[in-house]
């Protein structure tokens, strides 16, 4: 991949949450029609006292089964009540009851699903057990029993229905979040210092909102249908005007006046169809990133970000110090499996230290232990970690998170996977600065542009408005580095920052890290298996094998005068000094005897 701006023929998308959703929804034919139908139904129900010719319970037996007239546009029912009045007032009760059930289901199911899916643990187990129990109950039987115990009030029955519908939201949200929480861009947001609540609200909800919208329409339709069914069976309060009660009354007189079924049936059908179509259209609008208005590219040039103060040589050893660090993972049988065994490591201010080893040597686990982001089941079982003079081993989760971004920052590998595809580059850079530094939206946006300029991204005013799929891999890595230095940390942990890049872009990234070290006095812990990168960039090297540091020293000492056999094995595997191959020759063909 190159590192320049990719050629594009379409418009440049705007940063942050997409605007113009309402206008784009109205431009969608299905969305416009369904929204219009719902608005008319809701408005008619709310304005029933104004629009209705008479009260829903007012009757005149002399006018029973009367046809449409100027005073009664839809005619009269079997009790001489105005059909239009009962239809409008019935909409208030039917739609209001469904709204109660839907609101309760959302309030119970969505937050519980988010928490269980994101955090897991005992709450996830208890919530799943409860949900399975509730879903095993037959809804109609429970509603009938509730009617016998609590009375025929339709609002109370809708509250019971809301509790019964909540598990559908819980299972939907929990399943999606459990998959999303392992995404690299969620880990990147966590390492940048964002709180769990902010990560869920910003990154996770973006993924689940589409399914939630569809599920909302389905549950609303089910609530309306169940309520109408109960009223049709005569379970609800017969004195209250609802569409289900109108169906019940029409069915009893179907032979004499079959047209009485038309209006409540039409209202129910139109409402459910409009809900499904509107939810689908809204989901499509929210998930579609094309056709958006072009944002303003011109901005005043923001002031440069001041470099972090550098320390003198006496302070070099005081930035990061690991002593006796051990990392263990719990086994199913209750025992621990230790993967890092007593690691000692130091990084000084303005120093780049390479942590080198083959895959599985424990170098990434060591880095994760000081960042406080060990995978589930992992823990720092022993040792001391001093960061900028502060002991961070055993810190509570909240205090450890407060260090990330401001004191220590992380540059992950696989740059494209660590950027959330649902947000623009500028939006993802600005969010940690707004939370950690307390900047305003405008200040954070200006600083994001300046950070991209510092990491040598051309046309940063345009890049901040692009989505991750619109930039190259090298540019994405620069974006991650810009995000890592955005809150002026003292220590940068870079985990294989050049692995997925071509040789030319690798060299540019290494030059960038070297320049940032010189300008900002950053201490850098470079986790890598690439000895060429170590030789080009590092001041000191620590070689790791099977969870232990086997050799440390200056880069020149370790690379040219290795002492440990494992280090010599690593260096021997480098093919730089191997003799060049001769020209390829085709293998002679052998004749097959007849």
ROMARNU-549714 format. One record per residue (C-alpha): residue number from 1; x negated, y, z. Coordinates in steps of 0.02 Angstrom, whole numbers. Example, Ala and Ser with C-alpha at 12.3 -4.5 7.8 and 13.67 -1.06 7.14 Angstrom:
2
+-------+--------+--------+--------+
| fimar |      u |      v |      w |
+-------+--------+--------+--------+
|     1 |   -615 |   -225 |    390 |
|     2 |   -684 |    -53 |    357 |
+-------+--------+--------+--------+
***
This chain:
594
+-------+--------+--------+--------+
| fimar |      u |      v |      w |
+-------+--------+--------+--------+
|     1 |      0 |      0 |      0 |
|     2 |    -57 |    174 |    -35 |
|     3 |    -46 |    313 |     92 |
|     4 |     32 |    447 |    -15 |
|     5 |    213 |    498 |    -26 |
|     6 |    312 |    372 |   -127 |
|     7 |    399 |    438 |   -280 |
|     8 |    585 |    460 |   -256 |
|     9 |    725 |    519 |   -367 |
|    10 |    860 |    532 |   -234 |
|    11 |    886 |    665 |   -103 |
|    12 |    785 |    672 |     56 |
|    13 |    886 |    616 |    205 |
|    14 |    907 |    723 |    359 |
|    15 |    833 |    683 |    527 |
|    16 |    923 |    616 |    678 |
|    17 |   1103 |    553 |    684 |
|    18 |   1185 |    573 |    516 |
|    19 |   1302 |    720 |    492 |
|    20 |   1452 |    739 |    381 |
|    21 |   1530 |    574 |    437 |
|    22 |   1706 |    647 |    434 |
|    23 |   1687 |    717 |    258 |
|    24 |   1613 |    555 |    194 |
|    25 |   1754 |    457 |    275 |
|    26 |   1883 |    566 |    188 |
|    27 |   1795 |    537 |     22 |
|    28 |   1821 |    351 |     45 |
|    29 |   1993 |    309 |    -29 |
|    30 |   2031 |    172 |     95 |
|    31 |   1972 |    279 |    239 |
|    32 |   2072 |    430 |    184 |
|    33 |   2234 |    333 |    155 |
|    34 |   2224 |    232 |    316 |
|    35 |   2176 |    384 |    419 |
|    36 |   2323 |    480 |    347 |
|    37 |   2444 |    340 |    391 |
|    38 |   2378 |    328 |    569 |
|    39 |   2383 |    516 |    594 |
|    40 |   2564 |    523 |    533 |
|    41 |   2615 |    379 |    647 |
|    42 |   2527 |    450 |    799 |
|    43 |   2585 |    628 |    767 |
|    44 |   2765 |    569 |    743 |
|    45 |   2758 |    472 |    906 |
|    46 |   2682 |    616 |   1004 |
|    47 |   2808 |    740 |    932 |
|    48 |   2955 |    621 |    957 |
|    49 |   3050 |    740 |   1075 |
|    50 |   3041 |    874 |    940 |
|    51 |   3071 |    769 |    785 |
|    52 |   3200 |    645 |    851 |
|    53 |   3384 |    692 |    821 |
|    54 |   3434 |    628 |    993 |
|    55 |   3367 |    532 |   1143 |
|    56 |   3315 |    351 |   1114 |
|    57 |   3446 |    287 |   1236 |
|    58 |   3591 |    397 |   1182 |
|    59 |   3726 |    290 |   1104 |
|    60 |   3895 |    308 |   1021 |
|    61 |   3983 |    143 |    997 |
|    62 |   4098 |    222 |    868 |
|    63 |   3946 |    246 |    754 |
|    64 |   3874 |     71 |    775 |
|    65 |   3791 |      8 |    614 |
|    66 |   3823 |    176 |    531 |
|    67 |   3720 |    207 |    376 |
|    68 |   3597 |    349 |    343 |
|    69 |   3665 |    525 |    352 |
|    70 |   3602 |    703 |    366 |
|    71 |   3611 |    695 |    556 |
|    72 |   3538 |    519 |    565 |
|    73 |   3416 |    493 |    419 |
|    74 |   3387 |    307 |    455 |
|    75 |   3561 |    265 |    518 |
|    76 |   3619 |    190 |    682 |
|    77 |   3589 |     22 |    767 |
|    78 |   3714 |   -101 |    844 |
|    79 |   3735 |      7 |   1000 |
|    80 |   3758 |    168 |    903 |
|    81 |   3584 |    232 |    940 |
|    82 |   3485 |    334 |    814 |
|    83 |   3356 |    222 |    730 |
|    84 |   3235 |    365 |    693 |
|    85 |   3237 |    420 |    876 |
|    86 |   3203 |    245 |    938 |
|    87 |   3067 |    220 |    806 |
|    88 |   2974 |    379 |    857 |
|    89 |   2993 |    353 |   1044 |
|    90 |   2954 |    169 |   1022 |
|    91 |   2790 |    218 |    939 |
|    92 |   2740 |    315 |   1095 |
|    93 |   2768 |    162 |   1205 |
|    94 |   2696 |     33 |   1084 |
|    95 |   2541 |    130 |   1035 |
|    96 |   2515 |    195 |   1211 |
|    97 |   2521 |     19 |   1282 |
|    98 |   2398 |    -44 |   1152 |
|    99 |   2283 |    103 |   1192 |
|   100 |   2283 |     55 |   1377 |
|   101 |   2238 |   -125 |   1336 |
|   102 |   2103 |    -73 |   1213 |
|   103 |   2025 |     56 |   1329 |
|   104 |   2015 |    -67 |   1472 |
|   105 |   1942 |   -203 |   1361 |
|   106 |   1808 |    -84 |   1297 |
|   107 |   1769 |    -16 |   1470 |
|   108 |   1745 |   -191 |   1541 |
|   109 |   1670 |   -285 |   1394 |
|   110 |   1548 |   -166 |   1310 |
|   111 |   1444 |   -105 |   1461 |
|   112 |   1438 |   -281 |   1533 |
|   113 |   1383 |   -352 |   1365 |
|   114 |   1249 |   -219 |   1345 |
|   115 |   1178 |   -251 |   1519 |
|   116 |   1186 |   -440 |   1508 |
|   117 |   1109 |   -445 |   1334 |
|   118 |    971 |   -320 |   1372 |
|   119 |    921 |   -373 |   1548 |
|   120 |    977 |   -555 |   1559 |
|   121 |    945 |   -638 |   1726 |
|   122 |   1075 |   -680 |   1858 |
|   123 |   1200 |   -552 |   1794 |
|   124 |   1197 |   -631 |   1621 |
|   125 |   1229 |   -803 |   1695 |
|   126 |   1369 |   -743 |   1809 |
|   127 |   1451 |   -639 |   1673 |
|   128 |   1447 |   -783 |   1549 |
|   129 |   1528 |   -899 |   1677 |
|   130 |   1665 |   -772 |   1711 |
|   131 |   1695 |   -739 |   1526 |
|   132 |   1708 |   -924 |   1487 |
|   133 |   1835 |   -943 |   1626 |
|   134 |   1942 |   -797 |   1565 |
|   135 |   1934 |   -854 |   1384 |
|   136 |   1994 |  -1027 |   1434 |
|   137 |   2158 |   -952 |   1495 |
|   138 |   2302 |   -949 |   1369 |
|   139 |   2343 |   -765 |   1346 |
|   140 |   2530 |   -783 |   1317 |
|   141 |   2553 |   -896 |   1469 |
|   142 |   2456 |   -774 |   1578 |
|   143 |   2562 |   -628 |   1515 |
|   144 |   2723 |   -723 |   1548 |
|   145 |   2664 |   -766 |   1724 |
|   146 |   2612 |   -585 |   1752 |
|   147 |   2784 |   -529 |   1699 |
|   148 |   2863 |   -645 |   1827 |
|   149 |   2747 |   -585 |   1966 |
|   150 |   2723 |   -401 |   1925 |
|   151 |   2887 |   -361 |   1841 |
|   152 |   2937 |   -318 |   1662 |
|   153 |   2842 |   -152 |   1652 |
|   154 |   2754 |   -152 |   1482 |
|   155 |   2610 |    -42 |   1544 |
|   156 |   2564 |   -169 |   1679 |
|   157 |   2568 |   -309 |   1552 |
|   158 |   2450 |   -210 |   1439 |
|   159 |   2327 |   -191 |   1584 |
|   160 |   2327 |   -381 |   1603 |
|   161 |   2302 |   -397 |   1415 |
|   162 |   2153 |   -277 |   1424 |
|   163 |   2069 |   -391 |   1551 |
|   164 |   2102 |   -542 |   1441 |
|   165 |   2031 |   -453 |   1287 |
|   166 |   1871 |   -390 |   1372 |
|   167 |   1775 |   -556 |   1348 |
|   168 |   1787 |   -538 |   1159 |
|   169 |   1690 |   -375 |   1169 |
|   170 |   1569 |   -447 |   1296 |
|   171 |   1522 |   -597 |   1190 |
|   172 |   1504 |   -493 |   1032 |
|   173 |   1394 |   -360 |   1111 |
|   174 |   1293 |   -478 |   1219 |
|   175 |   1247 |   -590 |   1072 |
|   176 |   1188 |   -446 |    963 |
|   177 |   1091 |   -359 |   1102 |
|   178 |   1004 |   -520 |   1154 |
|   179 |    934 |   -532 |    977 |
|   180 |    891 |   -347 |    962 |
|   181 |    799 |   -332 |   1127 |
|   182 |    655 |   -434 |   1055 |
|   183 |    631 |   -319 |    905 |
|   184 |    463 |   -232 |    897 |
|   185 |    538 |    -60 |    880 |
|   186 |    628 |    -86 |   1048 |
|   187 |    461 |   -134 |   1126 |
|   188 |    383 |     20 |   1047 |
|   189 |    519 |    131 |   1121 |
|   190 |    493 |     51 |   1291 |
|   191 |    305 |     79 |   1284 |
|   192 |    330 |    260 |   1231 |
|   193 |    408 |    294 |   1401 |
|   194 |    593 |    295 |   1360 |
|   195 |    707 |    232 |   1497 |
|   196 |    810 |     75 |   1474 |
|   197 |    970 |    178 |   1469 |
|   198 |    899 |    290 |   1332 |
|   199 |    837 |    140 |   1231 |
|   200 |   1007 |     56 |   1242 |
|   201 |   1101 |    215 |   1197 |
|   202 |    986 |    260 |   1053 |
|   203 |    923 |     99 |    976 |
|   204 |   1037 |    -42 |   1033 |
|   205 |   1206 |     43 |   1016 |
|   206 |   1161 |     89 |    838 |
|   207 |   1154 |    -96 |    796 |
|   208 |   1314 |   -148 |    886 |
|   209 |   1426 |     -1 |    841 |
|   210 |   1480 |    -75 |    673 |
|   211 |   1539 |   -241 |    747 |
|   212 |   1619 |   -147 |    894 |
|   213 |   1719 |    -40 |    773 |
|   214 |   1784 |   -193 |    681 |
|   215 |   1821 |   -283 |    844 |
|   216 |   1912 |   -129 |    909 |
|   217 |   2031 |   -133 |    761 |
|   218 |   2061 |   -319 |    783 |
|   219 |   2094 |   -305 |    970 |
|   220 |   2208 |   -154 |    944 |
|   221 |   2307 |   -252 |    815 |
|   222 |   2318 |   -402 |    931 |
|   223 |   2375 |   -291 |   1075 |
|   224 |   2512 |   -214 |    968 |
|   225 |   2566 |   -384 |    902 |
|   226 |   2569 |   -465 |   1075 |
|   227 |   2664 |   -320 |   1150 |
|   228 |   2790 |   -327 |   1008 |
|   229 |   2802 |   -515 |   1028 |
|   230 |   2838 |   -501 |   1214 |
|   231 |   2970 |   -370 |   1182 |
|   232 |   3042 |   -475 |   1040 |
|   233 |   3059 |   -621 |   1161 |
|   234 |   3144 |   -507 |   1287 |
|   235 |   3000 |   -518 |   1412 |
|   236 |   2971 |   -330 |   1420 |
|   237 |   3084 |   -198 |   1495 |
|   238 |   3235 |   -201 |   1381 |
|   239 |   3288 |    -24 |   1424 |
|   240 |   3126 |     50 |   1352 |
|   241 |   3119 |     92 |   1168 |
|   242 |   2977 |     -5 |   1084 |
|   243 |   2953 |    -75 |    910 |
|   244 |   2962 |   -251 |    982 |
|   245 |   3128 |   -214 |   1067 |
|   246 |   3194 |   -145 |    902 |
|   247 |   3144 |   -308 |    817 |
|   248 |   3234 |   -407 |    952 |
|   249 |   3393 |   -305 |    930 |
|   250 |   3381 |   -317 |    739 |
|   251 |   3356 |   -505 |    742 |
|   252 |   3512 |   -528 |    847 |
|   253 |   3612 |   -438 |    712 |
|   254 |   3517 |   -501 |    560 |
|   255 |   3671 |   -570 |    474 |
|   256 |   3771 |   -410 |    490 |
|   257 |   3633 |   -280 |    464 |
|   258 |   3471 |   -358 |    400 |
|   259 |   3404 |   -184 |    357 |
|   260 |   3375 |   -153 |    543 |
|   261 |   3218 |   -262 |    529 |
|   262 |   3142 |   -148 |    399 |
|   263 |   3087 |      3 |    501 |
|   264 |   3004 |    -76 |    654 |
|   265 |   2927 |   -210 |    542 |
|   266 |   2860 |    -77 |    424 |
|   267 |   2790 |     24 |    570 |
|   268 |   2700 |   -127 |    641 |
|   269 |   2632 |   -182 |    473 |
|   270 |   2571 |     -9 |    423 |
|   271 |   2487 |     19 |    592 |
|   272 |   2391 |   -145 |    590 |
|   273 |   2340 |   -128 |    408 |
|   274 |   2284 |     52 |    433 |
|   275 |   2180 |      4 |    586 |
|   276 |   2088 |   -133 |    492 |
|   277 |   2056 |    -27 |    337 |
|   278 |   2002 |    126 |    437 |
|   279 |   1881 |     25 |    544 |
|   280 |   1802 |    -53 |    389 |
|   281 |   1786 |    117 |    305 |
|   282 |   1713 |    198 |    461 |
|   283 |   1588 |     56 |    483 |
|   284 |   1534 |     75 |    301 |
|   285 |   1512 |    263 |    320 |
|   286 |   1409 |    248 |    479 |
|   287 |   1296 |    112 |    408 |
|   288 |   1273 |    195 |    237 |
|   289 |   1122 |    310 |    224 |
|   290 |   1145 |    366 |     45 |
|   291 |   1225 |    522 |    -22 |
|   292 |   1183 |    629 |    130 |
|   293 |   1153 |    815 |    117 |
|   294 |    976 |    872 |    102 |
|   295 |    909 |    956 |    257 |
|   296 |    808 |   1116 |    256 |
|   297 |    628 |   1076 |    224 |
|   298 |    561 |   1249 |    263 |
|   299 |    508 |   1277 |    441 |
|   300 |    388 |   1397 |    518 |
|   301 |    220 |   1318 |    552 |
|   302 |    222 |   1263 |    734 |
|   303 |     77 |   1303 |    848 |
|   304 |    -54 |   1166 |    857 |
|   305 |    -41 |   1040 |    998 |
|   306 |   -176 |   1081 |   1124 |
|   307 |   -306 |    944 |   1144 |
|   308 |   -319 |    854 |   1309 |
|   309 |   -460 |    907 |   1423 |
|   310 |   -613 |    798 |   1418 |
|   311 |   -705 |    738 |   1570 |
|   312 |   -892 |    740 |   1601 |
|   313 |   -998 |    585 |   1605 |
|   314 |   -974 |    562 |   1791 |
|   315 |   -789 |    538 |   1763 |
|   316 |   -806 |    412 |   1621 |
|   317 |   -786 |    259 |   1730 |
|   318 |   -633 |    331 |   1816 |
|   319 |   -505 |    315 |   1675 |
|   320 |   -466 |    129 |   1676 |
|   321 |   -537 |     -6 |   1788 |
|   322 |   -474 |   -186 |   1794 |
|   323 |   -539 |   -301 |   1931 |
|   324 |   -492 |   -483 |   1949 |
|   325 |   -337 |   -468 |   1841 |
|   326 |   -239 |   -628 |   1825 |
|   327 |    -80 |   -655 |   1722 |
|   328 |     33 |   -806 |   1747 |
|   329 |    195 |   -871 |   1673 |
|   330 |    325 |   -973 |   1766 |
|   331 |    356 |  -1150 |   1704 |
|   332 |    527 |  -1234 |   1709 |
|   333 |    466 |  -1349 |   1849 |
|   334 |    430 |  -1199 |   1961 |
|   335 |    241 |  -1198 |   1941 |
|   336 |    139 |  -1061 |   1859 |
|   337 |     30 |  -1069 |   1704 |
|   338 |   -111 |   -942 |   1713 |
|   339 |   -163 |   -868 |   1546 |
|   340 |   -282 |   -730 |   1604 |
|   341 |   -413 |   -777 |   1734 |
|   342 |   -496 |   -639 |   1834 |
|   343 |   -531 |   -508 |   1702 |
|   344 |   -646 |   -360 |   1743 |
|   345 |   -643 |   -216 |   1618 |
|   346 |   -682 |    -28 |   1617 |
|   347 |   -640 |    111 |   1495 |
|   348 |   -711 |    284 |   1520 |
|   349 |   -645 |    451 |   1460 |
|   350 |   -688 |    481 |   1279 |
|   351 |   -747 |    301 |   1261 |
|   352 |   -687 |    168 |   1138 |
|   353 |   -698 |     -7 |   1209 |
|   354 |   -663 |   -158 |   1101 |
|   355 |   -577 |   -309 |   1178 |
|   356 |   -623 |   -449 |   1058 |
|   357 |   -569 |   -629 |   1043 |
|   358 |   -482 |   -754 |    935 |
|   359 |   -293 |   -778 |    937 |
|   360 |   -236 |   -848 |   1104 |
|   361 |   -389 |   -786 |   1199 |
|   362 |   -282 |   -679 |   1315 |
|   363 |   -332 |   -507 |   1254 |
|   364 |   -154 |   -449 |   1214 |
|   365 |    -91 |   -518 |   1380 |
|   366 |   -224 |   -416 |   1468 |
|   367 |   -169 |   -259 |   1377 |
|   368 |     14 |   -293 |   1414 |
|   369 |    -24 |   -315 |   1599 |
|   370 |    -93 |   -139 |   1615 |
|   371 |     52 |    -70 |   1511 |
|   372 |    179 |   -161 |   1620 |
|   373 |    266 |   -243 |   1472 |
|   374 |    226 |   -427 |   1495 |
|   375 |    356 |   -539 |   1408 |
|   376 |    495 |   -618 |   1509 |
|   377 |    426 |   -743 |   1634 |
|   378 |    254 |   -661 |   1640 |
|   379 |    184 |   -571 |   1792 |
|   380 |     24 |   -497 |   1858 |
|   381 |    -15 |   -629 |   1988 |
|   382 |   -175 |   -552 |   2058 |
|   383 |   -300 |   -413 |   2033 |
|   384 |   -316 |   -224 |   2036 |
|   385 |   -283 |   -100 |   1895 |
|   386 |   -340 |     79 |   1923 |
|   387 |   -275 |    201 |   1793 |
|   388 |   -338 |    380 |   1807 |
|   389 |   -381 |    344 |   1989 |
|   390 |   -210 |    271 |   2032 |
|   391 |   -176 |     91 |   2077 |
|   392 |    -37 |     30 |   1960 |
|   393 |    -39 |   -157 |   1997 |
|   394 |    126 |   -199 |   2080 |
|   395 |    207 |    -32 |   2042 |
|   396 |    398 |    -35 |   2032 |
|   397 |    468 |    -42 |   1856 |
|   398 |    527 |    139 |   1858 |
|   399 |    359 |    209 |   1916 |
|   400 |    263 |    104 |   1791 |
|   401 |    376 |    166 |   1650 |
|   402 |    340 |    346 |   1702 |
|   403 |    155 |    319 |   1662 |
|   404 |    188 |    263 |   1484 |
|   405 |    178 |    403 |   1359 |
|   406 |    100 |    531 |   1478 |
|   407 |    -47 |    433 |   1552 |
|   408 |    -63 |    280 |   1440 |
|   409 |      6 |    255 |   1265 |
|   410 |     16 |    106 |   1150 |
|   411 |    -14 |     85 |    963 |
|   412 |     56 |    -84 |    908 |
|   413 |     16 |   -187 |    755 |
|   414 |    142 |   -215 |    614 |
|   415 |    189 |    -31 |    595 |
|   416 |    345 |    -57 |    490 |
|   417 |    422 |   -173 |    620 |
|   418 |    393 |    -50 |    762 |
|   419 |    497 |     90 |    686 |
|   420 |    685 |     83 |    705 |
|   421 |    760 |     75 |    529 |
|   422 |    916 |    168 |    587 |
|   423 |    826 |    332 |    630 |
|   424 |    715 |    452 |    536 |
|   425 |    530 |    471 |    573 |
|   426 |    555 |    643 |    650 |
|   427 |    695 |    584 |    761 |
|   428 |    590 |    441 |    829 |
|   429 |    442 |    555 |    863 |
|   430 |    549 |    688 |    947 |
|   431 |    647 |    577 |   1066 |
|   432 |    503 |    531 |   1187 |
|   433 |    445 |    712 |   1191 |
|   434 |    618 |    773 |   1236 |
|   435 |    632 |    649 |   1379 |
|   436 |    454 |    648 |   1445 |
|   437 |    400 |    828 |   1413 |
|   438 |    573 |    906 |   1427 |
|   439 |    561 |    994 |   1259 |
|   440 |    714 |   1062 |   1172 |
|   441 |    773 |    982 |   1010 |
|   442 |    695 |   1123 |    908 |
|   443 |    530 |   1120 |   1002 |
|   444 |    516 |    931 |    986 |
|   445 |    553 |    940 |    799 |
|   446 |    418 |   1071 |    773 |
|   447 |    292 |    972 |    875 |
|   448 |    333 |    815 |    775 |
|   449 |    287 |    906 |    614 |
|   450 |    124 |    966 |    691 |
|   451 |     80 |    792 |    753 |
|   452 |    104 |    720 |    580 |
|   453 |     -8 |    857 |    513 |
|   454 |   -141 |    812 |    643 |
|   455 |   -141 |    630 |    588 |
|   456 |   -167 |    691 |    410 |
|   457 |      2 |    646 |    335 |
|   458 |     33 |    753 |    181 |
|   459 |    193 |    856 |    173 |
|   460 |    244 |    821 |    355 |
|   461 |    400 |    930 |    339 |
|   462 |    467 |    803 |    215 |
|   463 |    407 |    647 |    305 |
|   464 |    500 |    689 |    466 |
|   465 |    662 |    676 |    368 |
|   466 |    624 |    506 |    294 |
|   467 |    673 |    334 |    358 |
|   468 |    540 |    200 |    389 |
|   469 |    581 |    108 |    228 |
|   470 |    540 |    267 |    132 |
|   471 |    358 |    277 |    187 |
|   472 |    206 |    166 |    158 |
|   473 |    126 |     49 |    284 |
|   474 |    -24 |    162 |    309 |
|   475 |     88 |    311 |    336 |
|   476 |    192 |    211 |    461 |
|   477 |     34 |    171 |    560 |
|   478 |    -10 |    355 |    565 |
|   479 |    167 |    392 |    627 |
|   480 |    143 |    268 |    770 |
|   481 |    -23 |    349 |    815 |
|   482 |     61 |    520 |    812 |
|   483 |    196 |    454 |    927 |
|   484 |     66 |    380 |   1044 |
|   485 |    -25 |    546 |   1066 |
|   486 |    133 |    652 |   1068 |
|   487 |    138 |    668 |   1258 |
|   488 |    -51 |    694 |   1280 |
|   489 |   -100 |    528 |   1362 |
|   490 |   -273 |    497 |   1433 |
|   491 |   -286 |    316 |   1375 |
|   492 |   -235 |    240 |   1209 |
|   493 |   -211 |     51 |   1195 |
|   494 |   -221 |      2 |   1012 |
|   495 |   -172 |   -178 |    974 |
|   496 |   -240 |   -231 |    804 |
|   497 |   -198 |    -60 |    728 |
|   498 |   -272 |   -102 |    557 |
|   499 |   -223 |   -285 |    534 |
|   500 |    -81 |   -261 |    409 |
|   501 |   -169 |   -126 |    306 |
|   502 |   -280 |   -132 |    154 |
|   503 |   -466 |    -92 |    166 |
|   504 |   -454 |     90 |    112 |
|   505 |   -313 |    131 |    232 |
|   506 |   -403 |     36 |    371 |
|   507 |   -552 |    152 |    351 |
|   508 |   -439 |    305 |    358 |
|   509 |   -353 |    243 |    517 |
|   510 |   -521 |    209 |    600 |
|   511 |   -582 |    384 |    552 |
|   512 |   -422 |    454 |    627 |
|   513 |   -447 |    363 |    792 |
|   514 |   -627 |    421 |    799 |
|   515 |   -576 |    602 |    768 |
|   516 |   -438 |    597 |    899 |
|   517 |   -562 |    529 |   1024 |
|   518 |   -680 |    674 |    989 |
|   519 |   -545 |    809 |    988 |
|   520 |   -441 |    750 |   1136 |
|   521 |   -563 |    654 |   1244 |
|   522 |   -454 |    499 |   1232 |
|   523 |   -510 |    337 |   1306 |
|   524 |   -465 |    196 |   1186 |
|   525 |   -447 |     10 |   1222 |
|   526 |   -451 |    -73 |   1052 |
|   527 |   -381 |   -250 |   1052 |
|   528 |   -443 |   -338 |    896 |
|   529 |   -518 |   -493 |    820 |
|   530 |   -602 |   -395 |    680 |
|   531 |   -787 |   -379 |    717 |
|   532 |   -807 |   -260 |    571 |
|   533 |   -689 |   -138 |    656 |
|   534 |   -784 |   -159 |    818 |
|   535 |   -950 |   -121 |    734 |
|   536 |   -878 |     34 |    649 |
|   537 |   -783 |    110 |    795 |
|   538 |   -824 |     44 |    969 |
|   539 |   -948 |    108 |   1098 |
|   540 |   -939 |    -47 |   1207 |
|   541 |   -869 |   -222 |   1181 |
|   542 |   -793 |   -353 |   1295 |
|   543 |   -781 |   -527 |   1221 |
|   544 |   -638 |   -635 |   1284 |
|   545 |   -614 |   -823 |   1271 |
|   546 |   -481 |   -934 |   1351 |
|   547 |   -421 |   -795 |   1465 |
|   548 |   -593 |   -742 |   1528 |
|   549 |   -719 |   -606 |   1486 |
|   550 |   -874 |   -700 |   1432 |
|   551 |   -985 |   -555 |   1380 |
|   552 |   -989 |   -365 |   1391 |
|   553 |  -1110 |   -235 |   1329 |
|   554 |  -1137 |    -98 |   1203 |
|   555 |  -1077 |   -133 |   1028 |
|   556 |  -1257 |   -142 |    967 |
|   557 |  -1307 |   -267 |   1103 |
|   558 |  -1159 |   -383 |   1081 |
|   559 |  -1161 |   -383 |    891 |
|   560 |  -1349 |   -398 |    867 |
|   561 |  -1411 |   -486 |   1025 |
|   562 |  -1265 |   -593 |   1087 |
|   563 |  -1297 |   -693 |   1245 |
|   564 |  -1144 |   -805 |   1261 |
|   565 |  -1124 |   -955 |   1145 |
|   566 |   -943 |   -906 |   1109 |
|   567 |   -997 |   -733 |   1050 |
|   568 |  -1126 |   -812 |    937 |
|   569 |   -990 |   -926 |    869 |
|   570 |   -880 |   -776 |    829 |
|   571 |  -1022 |   -687 |    742 |
|   572 |  -1068 |   -845 |    648 |
|   573 |   -892 |   -854 |    577 |
|   574 |   -914 |   -685 |    491 |
|   575 |   -952 |   -714 |    307 |
|   576 |  -1038 |   -547 |    274 |
|   577 |  -1209 |   -631 |    260 |
|   578 |  -1150 |   -785 |    166 |
|   579 |  -1229 |   -813 |     -5 |
|   580 |  -1125 |   -759 |   -153 |
|   581 |  -1035 |   -894 |   -247 |
|   582 |  -1089 |   -938 |   -423 |
|   583 |   -975 |   -917 |   -572 |
|   584 |   -826 |  -1033 |   -576 |
|   585 |   -850 |  -1187 |   -685 |
|   586 |   -709 |  -1302 |   -739 |
|   587 |   -721 |  -1478 |   -674 |
|   588 |   -767 |  -1605 |   -808 |
|   589 |   -623 |  -1714 |   -859 |
|   590 |   -641 |  -1900 |   -839 |
|   591 |   -586 |  -2014 |   -977 |
|   592 |   -458 |  -2141 |   -928 |
|   593 |   -496 |  -2315 |   -998 |
|   594 |   -364 |  -2381 |  -1111 |
+-------+--------+--------+--------+
***
